[in-house]
Amino acid sequence: MTQHKHEDRNQTREAQGSNPLGPLPSDCPDRPLVKGERGNPSRALIKYAHSAQILTQLNSGQLFVVDSRRRCGLIVYKQFHAEFVGPGAAVGGIFDIECQQTIPVGDLVLLYPESYEERQKAFAIRRHWIRLMEQLTVQPVSLHRTQMLLTQFQHYFDRETVIRLPDEAIARLVGVLPQTVRTIRRLEQKSPVKVAAV
């Protein structure tokens, strides 16, 4: 019995040491627990350090849900724009099969959706995040909508997280040139109060 438990532990360690990005189905009962995970293995927490790994998974059609218990998200580059996928939203599947690049925001953790109901809820939340971003892009002045997005992100995440986001990512989210983002960021460093009032 002791030997059997020891072998099971070794197998779990080996599985954890391998690439956690393998395309295992969300309902796979044999998928090993990831460190820090509790409960059903199909709810494993997958922490991503490299956007290239995420891109590979999304382009394979794998479906994930951004962890709703964390302030994190994912910027997904499409051909001519980018989308922000916030907490609780679905990412991957048919939505993002042809995405070109991904940028994790905050301490990104993705979950394997556990059930049909959870997938449907995640799809609805994805649509909600899309609508929120659309509300920012209706502002006709490019400087204004850039500032609005940066302000919203700084309220939701933190200043350091937003500073690390590339100018191009912000620009693609609100349909402006990267130079516009650089201009706003320079102004913000010099006079944050004045820029916020723009």
Order of alpha helices (4+ residues) and beta strands (2+ residues): alpha-beta-alpha-beta-beta-beta-beta-beta-beta-alpha-alpha-alpha-alpha-alpha-alpha
